[in-house]
Amino acid sequence: MVVAIGVVIAIGAVVGLTLLRPVLFTFVCGGLVVLIPTVVMRDPKPYWLFLLALSIPFDVSKRVTTWLVEPWMLYHEFGLPASGTLSLDFYLTDVILVAMLVPWLARLSLRRETFYFPKIGYIFVLYLAWALFVSLIEATSFYLAIFEWLREVLYFIAFLYLINNVTTRSQFRAITLALLIGLVISAGTVIVFFSMGIGTDSVALGGLYRQQENASETAHDTLYEQRSGEGSHTKRSSGLFVHPAHAAYYFEYILPIVLAYIVATRRRRDRLLFSTLFAVGLAALYMTFSRSGLVGLLVSCIAFIGIARWSELISRRAFARCCLAFTLVAAVSTPVLIHFLTTRPETITKRMELLDTALATYWQRPVIGAGLNNSSAVTEGAQSFARMAYGTQLRVTVVHNHYLVVLIEVGIVGFVLFFAFFWQTILTAFRHLRPADPEMRVLLAGIVSAMGGIAIHNFGDPFGGHVVQAMLWLYTALVFAICRRVRAEAVLPPAHRAVRSPS
C-alpha cells in the first residue's frame, strides 16, 4: 500500500510539473494542504472565508482563453485596457471561491438554505445588461469586452455568495483577521523590496502572475519614464503586486479599518499593536510613491473621524483628541507631503493631456459608450511606437481617471447605473451604522471611510487589476452582510442582542 501511494504521488508530481508552471504546481500542492484543517473543524466556513480574503493580494492567475485569442495580440493591437484585462483569467481567489460556491449551490438546490438578493442588486444587473448591449454593437474589440464582462459577472456572483454566507461573528472576525494579516504581508514585501532597490522596472515576483509565451511579449516599461525633479530616481516598490498603484489601493482599503480599531479599542496593548500596524502600512504606502493613494488615505482618515463621531463610535472627548492629534500630525508632515506631491511633475502634465484626449473621446459617444474594456482601443494616442537603441518599442498609455474610463466605455447611462449601485451601498451602510453593535460599527465605519478614500483615489488612477476590484466587491458584500445582521438583531428581544465591544 505504501509503495502504491508513493507511485501515485510520484506520477501526480510529474504530471503536475509537466502541465503547470512550478509556481502554479506549488500553489496546487499548497491548496491540498489547506484542505486538511477542514476535516477536523466543526464549522469550516470561517476558515474558508479567512482563506478567501487572505488570497486576494496574492494575484496569481492562469489564463484560460489563450486558445481563443492571444492576450499579447490584443495588447499590441488595442493597447493596454484600463482594467488590465486581456483574457479571462482564473485567479487563486477564484479557486477558493469555487470550492465554497459548489456546496452552497447544492444546498440551495435542495432547499436547505434560502437565497437573499438585495433590491439594490437589480441596479447592477441592469448595468451588466447595458454593458453587454453596448459591447455587442459598439466594441472595437469584442474579445476585450466579453472578457471584462465575464469577470464582472464573477465578481457579482462572489458578492451574492458573501452576503448570503457571512452571518456570524466568527465569520466577520475571520475576514477581518485575514485583512490584517494580508496588510502585514503586503506591507512587509513593499518595505523589504524598497530597501533592496527592487522597483517597478524589476518586479521580483513578476513570474508569479503571468506566463509569457515568448520574450518579445515582455513590456519594456521603465521606472523613470516621464519623471523629473528631486527624487525622480527613487524606485517605487510594488511588493507582492504587479504595480505600485495596486499596492497603494490595497493599503487604502485596510488602513481605515486599522484606524477604527485604534480609536475604538479600550486596551492599551491592542491600541499599541494597531498603531504599529498602521504606521507600517503608512510607511509601505509612502514607498509605493502613489500620490493619489496618499491623498485618498488622507481623505479616508478625515472621513472616518467624522463618521466615528456621527455614529457615536467615539465620545466627544475622544473626537476632540482625534482632531487635535490629526492637526498636529498634519502640521508636522505638511512639508513632507508637499515634497511628495511635487515629485515627478511631468507625470501630472501627461495625465492632464490624457484627460483632455479622454474627454474628446467620450463626447464622440456620450450616451451609449464605446464598449466595455475598450477605452484604450478608441482613445487616440493610447499606443505608439518609439525607436530605441535596441529596436522599436511599443509604448502604451492609460487614462488615469476611473470615472472617465467608465464614461468612455458604457456612456452616461452605464455610468449612472454602475455608480448608483455603489452609492446606494454607501447609503445603506450609513442607515445601519448607529443601530449596529460596537464591533460591527467599527468594521462598517472603517469600510465606509475606505470606500470614500478609494473614490477620491480614482480621480488619479484607472482602478484596474484583480486585487483592486476583488477588494471592492468584498467590502460591498460586507456592508450588506453587516446590515442584514443589524436588521436581524433588531427583531430579537433585548436580552439576546449583541453588546460586545470591539476589544
N, C-alpha and C positions, 0 to 999 in steps of 0.2 A: 504493500500500500504506500509506504514512504517513497519507494522508488517511482511508483506511478505518479504520485503527486509532484515529485521532483521533475519528472519528464514533462508533465503538463505545464508546470511553471516555466520550465526552460523553453518549451515551444511557444508559450504565450509571450515570453520576453522577446524571443527572436522575431516573431510576427509583429509585435508592437513596435519594436525598434525599426523594422523594415517599413511599416506603413505610416508611422508617425515620426515626427522630429523628436530627438531625445528630450527636449524640454516638454513637449506635449505628452510624451510617454511617461515622464516623471510625474506630471500632474495627474495622469490617469491612475498611476500606482498610488499616488497620494490620496486620490479620491476613494480608492478601495480601503485605504487605511482609515479615513474619516468615517467610514460606514460602521466600523467596529463599535464605537460608543452607542450607536443607535440600538444595538441588540440588547444592551443591558439597561437602557434608560426606560423609566416608566412613562415619561412624556417626552418624546424626542423632538417635538415641534420647536421648542425654544432653541434647541441645539442647531437645528437646520436653519432657523431664522438667523441665528448668530453667524453661521457659515455663509448665508446668502449676503448679509450686509458686509461681512468681512472680505468677501471675494471681489467686491466692486473695484477697489483700487488696483487689483491685480488684473490688468487689462490684457489678459491672454486670450487669443481667439484663433479660430480656424476658419478659413474661407471655404464656403460650401457652394459657390456659384461660379467657380473658375471654369467649369465645363461649359457654361453658358456664354460667358464673355470674360476676357482677361481684365482684371482691375486696372492694370497699368496701360492698357489700350484706352480705357475711358479717361484715365488720368492725362495721357498725352493729347487726347482729342478734345476734351472738355475742361481740362484744368482740375484743380482740387476743389471739391464741393465744400461749402461752409460746414456741413455736418461731418465731413471726413469719411463719409460712407461711399465706398467704391465697389462694394459687393455685400451680399448678405452673409455676415459673419456670425459664427456660433461662439459665444464667449463663455468663460468659466462660470460666470453668474448664471448663464442660461442652463448650463448642465445641472447646477444645484436646483434651479427653479423647476426644471422638468421633473427632477426626482421628487419634488414636493407637489407638483401640479397633478401628476398622474393619479396618485391615490385620492386626492381631493376631488377630481372629476369623477372617479369611480364612486365615491361616497355620494356625490350629487346625483349621479345616475340611479343609484339605489335608493335615493330619497332619505338618506340618513342625515343629511345636512340641508339647510335652507340656503338659498343664494340671495345675497344682498347686492342690489345695483342702485347706486345713488342717482337721484334725478339729475344732478349736475353732470353725470357721466354722459347723458344724451347729447350734451353740447359737444363733447369731444367726438362722439360717434358721428355727428353732423360734420364736424371738421374733417374726419377721416374720409367721409363720403365726398365732401367737396374737394379735398386734396387729390383723391383718386380721379374724380371727374376732370379736374384741371390738367392733371398729368396725362390723361388719355388723349386730350385734344390739343394740348399746347407744348408738352415737354419736348425739348430738343433731344434729350437722351431719355428714352423711356426706361432703360435699364437703371439709370441713376434714380429715377423717380420711384420705380416699384421697389427697389432695394430699401430705400428710406421709408417708404410707406409700410412695408412689411415689418421693418424694425420698430416703427412707432406702434404698430398693432401689437407686437410682442411686449412692448413696454406697458401698453394698456392692459394686456392680459395679466402681467405681473401685478399691476395696480389692483385689479379685481381680486386676484388671489390674496394679496396682503390685507385688503380691507375686510375680507371675509375670514381670515385666519389669525390675525393679530388681535387678540381679545384679552388675554390675561396679563397680569402684572409681570409675571416671569418672562413672557414673550417680549413685552416692551423693554424690559431690562436687558434681555439678551441682545436685542438690536442696538440699544444704547452702548452696551459694553463693546460690541463689535465696532461701532463707530469710534470709540475712544482708542481701542487697540489699533484700528486702522490709521488713526491720526498719528499715534506713536511710531508705527512702522513707516508711514509715508514721510513724516517729518524727519525721522532719523535718516532715511535714504537721501533726502534732499540735502540735509546738512552734511552728511558724510561725502556725498558726491561733490558738493560745493568745495569742501575742504581739500578734496583730491584734484580739483580743477577739471572735473568732468561736467561738461555743459551740453547744450542742445546740439552742438556740432559733433558730439561723440557720445551718444546715448548708450550708456553701459548695458542697459537691459533691452536694447532695441531688438535683438534677435528673438526675444520672447513674444513679440507682438505680431510680427508679420514674417512670412516666409517669402523671400524674394527669389523669384524663379531664375533670374539671371542678374548679373552685376550691373547691367545697363539700366536696370529699373531703379537703382538707388538714387534718391533725391539728393542733390548736392547742395542742401541748404547750409549756408554758412552762419556762424554765430554772430558775426559782426556786420551782417547785412543791414544797411540803412541806419547805422549808429554813428553818433558823433558826440563830442563833448567829454568832459572828465568822467572817468568810469566806464567809457564805452567798450573797453576790452575786458570787462568783468564777465565771467561766464555766468549764464543763467542755468541754475540747476533744475533738473526735471525729476530726479529721483526715480521712483517706480514708473513714472508716467511717460507718455510719448512726447508731451510738450509741457513746458513750464506753466502755461496757462491752465492746463488740466490740473496740475498740482495746486495752483492758486485757487481754482474753483473748489477743489476738494477740501482745502483748509477753510475756505469761507463757509462751506456747508456745516462744518463741525465746530469751529471755534465759538460761534454764538451759543451753542449748547453748553460748551465748557464754561463760558462766561455765566450762563444761567445757573450752573451748579456752584460757581464761586460765590455768587451773591445770595443763593438760597440755602446753602448748607450751613448748619449750625456748629459743626465740629471743626475746630481749628486745624486738625490733622488733614481732614478732607479738603478744607479750603486751601491749605498749602499745596496739597497734591494737585488740585485742579489749577491753581495759579501757575505751578511749574509747567503743567501740560499746556496751558495757554501761552506761556512765554516761549516754549519750544515750538509750538505751532506758528506763532507770530514770527519767530526768527526764520523758520523754514519758508514762510510766505514771503518774507523780505528777500530771501535768497533766490526766489523764482524771478525777481525783478518784474513782476506783473503790476504795473501801476493801476490798471483798472481793478485788479484784485484787491490791492491795498485800500483803494477808495471804497470799494464795495464792503470790505470788512469794517471800515470806519463807520459807514452808514449803518451797518448791522448793529454795531455796538451802541450807537446813539439811539437807534430804534428800540433796541432791547431795554434800555434804561426807562424809556417812556412806557413801553408795553408792560414791563415788570411793575411799575407803579400803578398804571391804569388797572391791571388785573389783580392788584393787591398781593402780588407775589412778594414784594418787599414793602417795608413800612416807610413812612415819610422821612424818618431819621436816616434809614438806610438809603433812601433815594437821594437825600441831600449829600450824604457821604459819597455816593457814586458820582454825583455831579461834580463835587469838589475834586475827587480823585481824577476824573476824566479831564477836568480843566487843567490840573497840574501836569498830567501826562501830556496833554496836547501842547501846553506851553513849552515843555522841555523838548518834545520831539518835533516841534514845528520846523526847525532848521533842517533836521534830517529828512523830514517829509518833503520839504521844498526841493532839497537836493535830489531826492529820489525821483520826484515827478518831473524834474527838468533834465534828467539824463536822457540820452537818445532822442533829441528833439526832432531829428529827421523822420523818425517813425510817426510822430504826430502829424507832420506835414503830409507824409504819404497817405496816412489814413484819411485825412481831410479830403485829399484828392480822390480817394476811393469812394468816399461818401458822396461827393458830387456826381461821380460816374454812376453810382448805385441809384441815386435819386432819378437821374435821367433814364436809367434802365427801367425803374419802376413805373414811370409815367408813360412808358410805351404800352403797358398792360395794367392799368391801375386797378381794375375790378377783378379780373379773372386770374392774373398772375401768369408766370412762365412755366409752371410745373414744379412739383416737389423736388428738392435737391438739385435744381438746375440754375441756381443763381449765378454761379461762376460760369456756366456754359453760355449764358446770354449777356454777361457783363463784358463790355468792351475793355480789352487790355488785361483780362484776368490771367492770361498766359502769354508769354513772349519768349523768344529765343535770343540768347546773347552769345557772342563769340568769346571764348575763353582761351587761355594758353593751351589747354588740353583738348579743345574742341568746342562744339556748340553745346550750350547748356539750356535746358528748359527752366524758365522761371515762372512760378505761379504766385498769384496774389489772391487773397480772400477778403471780402468786405468785412471789416471788423465792427459790425453792429448787427446784433441778432434781430432787432426789430425790422431793420431794412431788409435783411435776408428773408424773413417771413413775408414781408410785403411783396418783394420781388417774386417769390415762389408761388404764393397762393392768393395774392391780391388782397384787397381790403376786406373782402368777405371772409376769406380764410383767416386773416389776421384777427378779425373781431371774434370769430369762433374759437380760435386757438387760445387767445389770451383771456377771453371771457371765462373759459373753464378754470384757469389757474387763478383768476381774480376772484371768482366765486369760491374757490378753495380757501383763499385768504380770509374772505368774509365769513365763511363757515367757521374757521378757526377762531376768529375774534368773537363770534357769538357764543362759543363754548369755553372761552378762556377763564372767565370768572367762575362758572359753575364747576370747573374741573377740580379734582382733588390736588393737593400741593405737588405731588410727584408728577402727575400728568401735566399740570400747569407749567412746571419747569421745562419739560420737554416741548410742549406746544409753543411756549414763548420763544424758546431757542430756535425752533423750526421756522416760525413766522419771521423772526428777525433775520435769519439766514436767507430766507427766500427774498426778503426785501433787499438785502445786500447784493444778492445774485442779480436781481432785476436792474440794479444800478451798474453792476459789472458788465451786463450785456450790452450797454451802450458802447463799450470799447472792445468787445471780443465777439466772435461769431457763435459761441455756445455750442461748439461741436465736440464730438467724442463720446464714447460709450460711458466712461466714468461720469461725466458731467450730466448726461441725460438720465442714467440709471439712478443717480443720487436725487435728481429732481422728482422722479416718479416714486422713489422710496419715501421721500418726505411728504409728497402729496398723499400717498396711501396712509402714512402715519397720521396725518391730520384727520382724515376721515375715520380711521380706526379709533383714535382718541375721542373724537366727537361721538361716535357710536357708543363708546364706553361711558361717556358722560351722560348721554341720554338714557342708557340702561340703568345707571346708578340713580338717576333722578326719580325713577319709579319704585326704587327699593325703599323699605322702611328705614328711618334714620339710623337705627341701631346697626344696620348691615352695610352702611355706606363707608367707603374708604376714607380715612382721615390721616393717613400716614404722611410724614414729612419726607422730603427728598433725601434726607440724610439717613 
